[in-house]
């Protein structure tokens, strides 16, 4: 028998065997070990393959060996350019290893995350790269314990047995908060959510520490998602505040939220940065292209993706020993200062 199944119209390996009058094992040898086949038989099978237009099923061959030749990549939001750059790094590294990457997005929803983790495991991917929503540690541990290596991406692993690639988001939050303080802001609002995302919690914590150390007012304006529509809503709320109550510095947890806030403020006639300075996080390409170029905290997204795929490949090769060789790679964020925080000298320190 063969593990090959008919998924599209076309001849199967057994059809070629019937046409050539040989066993299916002989056809397999022609495809993979032709030196083991007698010349006349080899010629007959090759003629049958050509006549019938048979295409070998690579997926079936991989699965018969216990491998799929692919890895799963599960990110929070594929619409966010940050994750596109991350995926590009993963795919480039995987391509050099002849590994396919299957991409899915959880849309920051735990139920979608659980579904895709199940689907990836059912598809017998060779490994998983996951940016967790939160609360999925038990499921991830179970998948890992069943033999699928996992690397956490954009999240520092705190659970033994997992490798991870992340940025120091606490430091990134501190950089953003300190930059607003240095620009002369005396009341800072952090905009982001949900709080189930560790990245949001860490960026909030870092900005809060900077504000506390400088003795400036600090508030958290929550969002349900890290999406532009949520940023637009909060931007309108900020614009509607009385000037005396309005924060004069805004730090958004990602650039999509920040750009939407910037747009809402400008449409309301509020000057950016002199009335309200705005800084985002990720430094996506669109940040520098905004009408008022957006300051941001830069993450090396492409490099993060490449490094995560390299760690996963190492775990895949290590097999059962991978849990004892878990590694945590932490990149440092950088400030990209632009016009959205370049306040006049009279407003800055």
N, C-alpha and C positions, 0 to 999 in steps of 0.2 A: 504494500500500500504506500501511498505518498501523502504528505501533508498538504499538497497543493489543492486548492479549491478553485472552482470557476467563478470569478467575480465579474468578468466581462466576457463577451462573446469572443471565442477564439479557441484554438486547439490546446489541449492539455498535454502534459508529458506522456500520459498513457495513450493518448491518441497517436502521438508520434511513434510510440512503441508498436502499436497495432499496425500502422502503415509500413514500418520498417521490418515487421516480423521479428521483433526482439523483445526481451524483457525490459521493464521500466528501469531497472538498475543499469542496464546497458546504455540506455539513453542518458542517464545521469552521469555515467562514466564518460560518455562522449563529450558532455558539456563541461565536466570538471576534471576528469583524469583521462584524456584521450589516448595517452601512451599505453593505457591498460587494455585498449580495444584493438582487435585484429583489423588490419587495413581495409579489407573488403567490407567488414561490418561497419567500420567507421564511415566509409564513403556512403554506404546505404542509409545510415541514420542521418548523416549530414544532408543527404539529398531529400530525405523525408522532412527534415526541419525546414529546409529552404522552400520546398513545395507547399507546405502547410502554413508557412509564416509563423512558426512557433516562437514565442518570446518567453524565455525562462522567468519564472516568478521569484524574484530576488527576496521578497518578503517571506515567502514560504521557506526558502533555503535558510534564511537567518533564524526564523522561529524554530526550525528543526534542530538548530544548534543551540537553542535557548536564548537567542539574541534577536532583537528587532532591528538593530542598526539605527535606532533613533532615540532621542531624549525628549522629555517634555519640559516646556518652559511656561510657567504659570505666573503672570504678572497682575498687578492691581488694575491697570487701565491701559489698554493698548492704544487708546486715543491720545494719551499723553506722550509728546515727543521724547521725553526722558526715557520712557520704556522702549520706544522705538530704537533709540541709540543703544540702549542696553542690549536689546535683542540682536542688533547688528553685530555687536561685539561677540555675543554668544555664537551667532551663526557663522561668523568668519573663523572663529577658533574651531568650531565643530566641523566646518567644511574642510579644513586642513586635515582632519582626522577621518574624513569620509563618513561623518555622522549626520543624519538628518535631524532637524529641530522642529518639533511640533509645538506651535504657539497657541496659548489660550489666555483669556483674561477673566478674572474673577469679578470685575466691576466693583471691587471693594465689598463684595457680599460673601459671607461665610457659607451660605448654602451653595452658591456657584463654585466656590473653592472646593467644597467637599465633593461635588459632582465631578469636577474635572480631575481631581486626584483619583477618584474611583475609575474614571474612564482611562486615564493614563496607565494606571496599574493593570486594568483589564487588557489594554493594548500591549502590555509587556514591554514598555519602554525600558531601555537599559539604565536610565537614570533620570532624576528630576531636579530641575532648578525652580525654586519656588520663592516668590515674594509673598509671605503669608499675610492674610487679613488679620488674623488673631484668633486664638482659641483652637488652633488646629494641631497643636503639638502632639496630642494623643494619636490622631490619625496619621500624622507624618511618621511618628515613631513606629507605629504598627507596619506601615509600608516599608520603612527601612529594615525593620526586623524580619520582614518576609523576603529580603534580599535585594531591594531596589535602593541603590545609594542616592542620597539627597544632599544638595547644597542649597542653603538659604541665601537668597540674593536681596540686597538692599535691606538686610536685617542681620544684626549681629546675633549669632547663636549664643544662647545662655543655657541650653540643654545639652548635656554631654552626648557625644556621638554624632553631632552635626557639624559639618564645616560651613563657613559662611563668608560672604563678601559684603562689606557695608562701608558707609561713610560715617564718620563721627558726627552724628546729627546734633548732639548736645553742643559740641564746639561750633557747628554750623549755625545753630540758633544763637549762640553767644556772639558770633561774628556779626550776624544780622542786627541783633539788638544793639551792640556796641557801635556799629556803623550809624544807626539812626541817632543814637545819643551824641556821637561825635558831630553829626550834622545839625545838632542843636535841638532835637526833639525833647519835649518835656512830658509827653504823654504818649505811650506806645500801645497799640493794639496788635495782638497776635490773632490772625485769622486762619482757622484750620480745624479739621475734624474728618472723620469721627475719632474719638479718643481710643478706640480699639486698635488704631494703627500706631505701632511703636514709634514710627518716624515722626508722627505728629506730636506725641508725648515728649519725645526727646528734643525736638526743635522748640517746643513751648518752654520746656525746662531751661534750655540754654538761654533763650531770650529773657525769660523771667529773672535768671540769675544776674544778667547784665543790667537789667533795669533796677533790681534791688540794690546792687552794688553802687549804682550811680544815684540812687534816690529819686528816680523818676516814676511817674504813675504808669501802671501796667494793667491791661485788661485782656481777656480772652473772648473773642467773638467766634462762636462755634459754627461750623458748617457740617452738613450731613454727609457731604462727599467732597473730595478734592477736585472739584469740577468748576468750569467757567460759570455755569448758571448760579452756583452757590456764591461765587465771588461777586457776580453782578448784584445779587440780592444784598449781600453785606455792604458792598460799595454804596448802594442806594441808601441803606440804613445809616451809614457813616455820614453821607452827604446831607441827610435829613436832620442830623443832630444840631442843636444850637452850637454856634462856634465856640462858646466857652466850654462846652462839654465834649467837643469833637477831639479825638486824638490827632496830634500833628505828625505822628509817625505810624506807619502800618507795615507790619511784617506778615506776609502771606506764606503759608506752608508749602506752596508750590507756585510755579510761574503762571500756570493757567488761572489760578485764583487771583494772583496778583495783577495780571493783565486785565482781567475783567473788572477788578476794583478800580484800577487806574482809569479805565474807560468810563465807568460809572461816575467817578469824581469829575472828570473833565466835562462830561455831558451836563453835569449839574453846575458848571461854572466855577468849580473849585480848582485852584492852581496847584499843579504838581510840578515841583516839590515845595514851593514856598508856603502854601497853606498846609498841605499834607505830603510828606515824603513817603514813598512806597518802595519796598524791596521784596523780592520773591525768593524762590529756592529752586534749584536745578540748573539754571542758566541754559534753557533751551534756546535754539536758534532764533525763535520769534522774539525773545526778550530784547535783543539788541535792535530789532527792526520795528519796535513799537513807535508810535507817534512821539511819545516821550520815552526814549530808550530806558528800559527797565534795569535797575540794579538787581543783582541776584547773587545767591550763594552757589558757586559752581561745584557740581559733582562730576567726576570723571566717568560718566556713564558707560562709554564704549569700553574703556579699560576694565571697568568692573565686570561687564559681561564676559569679556575674554578671560579674565582671571577666574571667574566662577566656572566657566566651561572647562578650563584647565584643571581646576580642583576636582570637578566631577569626573573627568576622564581618569585622573589618578585614583579616585575612589572606585571607579568601575574596574580598573585593572587590579586593584588590591583585593577586591572581592570581600570575603568575610572579615578581612583584617582592616577594612576601611574605617570601622567605628573607632578603633583605637588610635587612628592616625588623623583625627579631625583637626582642622586648622581654621583659624579665624583671621581673615585679612581685612584690615581697616585702612581705608584711604582718608586723607585729610581734605576737608573742604577749603575752598578759596573764595575770597570776595571779588566780585566783578562789579565795580562801582560805575554807575552811569548817571544820566541826567535826572532820573526820577528821585534821586536823593541829593543832587548837587544844589543845595540851598544857597541863597545869597549870603555873603559874609556877615551881614547884620543878624542873620538868624542862626548861623552856626557858631560854635565856640571859637 
